Amino acid sequence: MANISILGLGAMGQALATRFLQQGHRLTVWNRTPDKAVPLLAKGAREVKSAKDAIAASDVTVMCVLDYAASQR
Ligand SMILES: NC(=O)c1ccc[n+]([C@@H]2O[C@H](COP(=O)([O-])OP(=O)(O)OC[C@H]3O[C@@H](n4cnc5c(N)ncnc54)[C@H](OP(=O)(O)O)[C@@H]3O)[C@@H](O)[C@H]2O)c1
């Protein structure tokens, strides 16, 4: 099992996160609007306070924000 972080918990990020948790991966999440992490915490994800912390937490990071411009913020 891998340590995976996801940045961005919109529709696509939520779907990816749920699938990673179902597969037994250790999942760290960050979203600009923290409320969106709540359903995933109940399924075993760990939330961190910044994108930087999420990237540092895992070997693999999946960025799933709206567009390229958002990924640069
Ligand atoms: N949904 C699909 O079926 C699907 C399929 C294939 C590919 N994709 C791709 O997946 C990506 C995400 O799509 P989505 O459907 O998940 O979109 P979405 O539901 O609209 O979610 C957008 C995400 O981007 C974040 N975001 C937007 N602007 C931001 C900024 N300036 N700084 C930080 N975070 C920002 C949002 O954070 P907040 O929650 O804080 O607003 C949210 O987590 C897009 O590139 C889309 O093309 C989606």
The ligand as an SDF file (V2000), in Angstrom:
LIG
                    3D

 48 52  0  0  0  0  0  0  0  0999 V2000
  -15.6430   15.6570  -12.5090 N   0  0  0  0  0  0  0  0  0  0  0  0
  -15.2580   14.8370  -13.5140 C   0  0  0  0  0  0  0  0  0  0  0  0
  -16.0000   13.9110  -13.9310 O   0  0  0  0  0  0  0  0  0  0  0  0
  -13.8920   14.9790  -14.1370 C   0  0  0  0  0  0  0  0  0  0  0  0
  -13.4870   14.0210  -15.0740 C   0  0  0  0  0  0  0  0  0  0  0  0
  -12.2270   14.1120  -15.6390 C   0  0  0  0  0  0  0  0  0  0  0  0
  -11.3870   15.1580  -15.3170 C   0  0  0  0  0  0  0  0  0  0  0  0
  -11.7900   16.0960  -14.4300 N   0  0  0  0  0  0  0  0  0  0  0  0
  -10.8620   17.1850  -14.1130 C   0  0  0  0  0  0  0  0  0  0  0  0
  -10.5820   17.1560  -12.7130 O   0  0  0  0  0  0  0  0  0  0  0  0
  -10.2960   18.4860  -12.2950 C   0  0  0  0  0  0  0  0  0  0  0  0
  -11.2050   18.8300  -11.1250 C   0  0  0  0  0  0  0  0  0  0  0  0
  -12.5490   18.7290  -11.5760 O   0  0  0  0  0  0  0  0  0  0  0  0
  -13.7600   18.5960  -10.5410 P   0  0  0  0  0  0  0  0  0  0  0  0
  -14.9020   18.0150  -11.2950 O   0  0  0  0  0  0  0  0  0  0  0  0
  -13.2800   17.9050   -9.2940 O   0  0  0  0  0  0  0  0  0  0  0  0
  -14.0560   20.1360  -10.2520 O   0  0  0  0  0  0  0  0  0  0  0  0
  -14.8750   20.7880   -9.0130 P   0  0  0  0  0  0  0  0  0  0  0  0
  -15.8240   19.8150   -8.4380 O   0  0  0  0  0  0  0  0  0  0  0  0
  -15.3620   22.1010   -9.5110 O   0  0  0  0  0  0  0  0  0  0  0  0
  -13.7260   21.0420   -7.9140 O   0  0  0  0  0  0  0  0  0  0  0  0
  -12.7350   22.0010   -8.1480 C   0  0  0  0  0  0  0  0  0  0  0  0
  -11.6210   21.8350   -7.1190 C   0  0  0  0  0  0  0  0  0  0  0  0
  -10.5920   22.7730   -7.4130 O   0  0  0  0  0  0  0  0  0  0  0  0
  -10.3710   23.5590   -6.2430 C   0  0  0  0  0  0  0  0  0  0  0  0
   -9.9590   24.9070   -6.6200 N   0  0  0  0  0  0  0  0  0  0  0  0
  -10.5080   25.7220   -7.5550 C   0  0  0  0  0  0  0  0  0  0  0  0
   -9.8440   26.8820   -7.6190 N   0  0  0  0  0  0  0  0  0  0  0  0
   -8.8380   26.7880   -6.7060 C   0  0  0  0  0  0  0  0  0  0  0  0
   -7.7900   27.6550   -6.3070 C   0  0  0  0  0  0  0  0  0  0  0  0
   -7.6290   28.8810   -6.8670 N   0  0  0  0  0  0  0  0  0  0  0  0
   -6.9370   27.2540   -5.3360 N   0  0  0  0  0  0  0  0  0  0  0  0
   -7.0890   26.0240   -4.7710 C   0  0  0  0  0  0  0  0  0  0  0  0
   -8.0490   25.1420   -5.0860 N   0  0  0  0  0  0  0  0  0  0  0  0
   -8.9120   25.5240   -6.0660 C   0  0  0  0  0  0  0  0  0  0  0  0
  -11.6950   23.5520   -5.5110 C   0  0  0  0  0  0  0  0  0  0  0  0
  -11.4920   23.9280   -4.1670 O   0  0  0  0  0  0  0  0  0  0  0  0
  -12.7110   24.4980   -3.2770 P   0  0  0  0  0  0  0  0  0  0  0  0
  -13.4660   23.2840   -2.7920 O   0  0  0  0  0  0  0  0  0  0  0  0
  -12.0370   25.2420   -2.1780 O   0  0  0  0  0  0  0  0  0  0  0  0
  -13.5390   25.3810   -4.1740 O   0  0  0  0  0  0  0  0  0  0  0  0
  -12.0790   22.0900   -5.6850 C   0  0  0  0  0  0  0  0  0  0  0  0
  -11.3540   21.2440   -4.8070 O   0  0  0  0  0  0  0  0  0  0  0  0
  -10.5220   19.4170  -13.4910 C   0  0  0  0  0  0  0  0  0  0  0  0
   -9.2750   19.6600  -14.1150 O   0  0  0  0  0  0  0  0  0  0  0  0
  -11.4150   18.5810  -14.4010 C   0  0  0  0  0  0  0  0  0  0  0  0
  -11.2600   18.9260  -15.7500 O   0  0  0  0  0  0  0  0  0  0  0  0
  -13.0280   16.0300  -13.8260 C   0  0  0  0  0  0  0  0  0  0  0  0
  1  2  1  0
  2  3  2  0
  2  4  1  0
  4  5  1  0
  4 48  2  0
  5  6  2  0
  6  7  1  0
  7  8  2  0
  8  9  1  0
  8 48  1  0
  9 10  1  0
  9 46  1  0
 10 11  1  0
 11 12  1  0
 11 44  1  0
 12 13  1  0
 13 14  1  0
 14 15  2  0
 14 16  1  0
 14 17  1  0
 17 18  1  0
 18 19  2  0
 18 20  1  0
 18 21  1  0
 21 22  1  0
 22 23  1  0
 23 24  1  0
 23 42  1  0
 24 25  1  0
 25 26  1  0
 25 36  1  0
 26 27  1  0
 26 35  1  0
 27 28  2  0
 28 29  1  0
 29 30  1  0
 29 35  2  0
 30 31  1  0
 30 32  2  0
 32 33  1  0
 33 34  2  0
 34 35  1  0
 36 37  1  0
 36 42  1  0
 37 38  1  0
 38 39  2  0
 38 40  1  0
 38 41  1  0
 42 43  1  0
 44 45  1  0
 44 46  1  0
 46 47  1  0
M  CHG  2   8   1  16  -1
M  END
$$$$
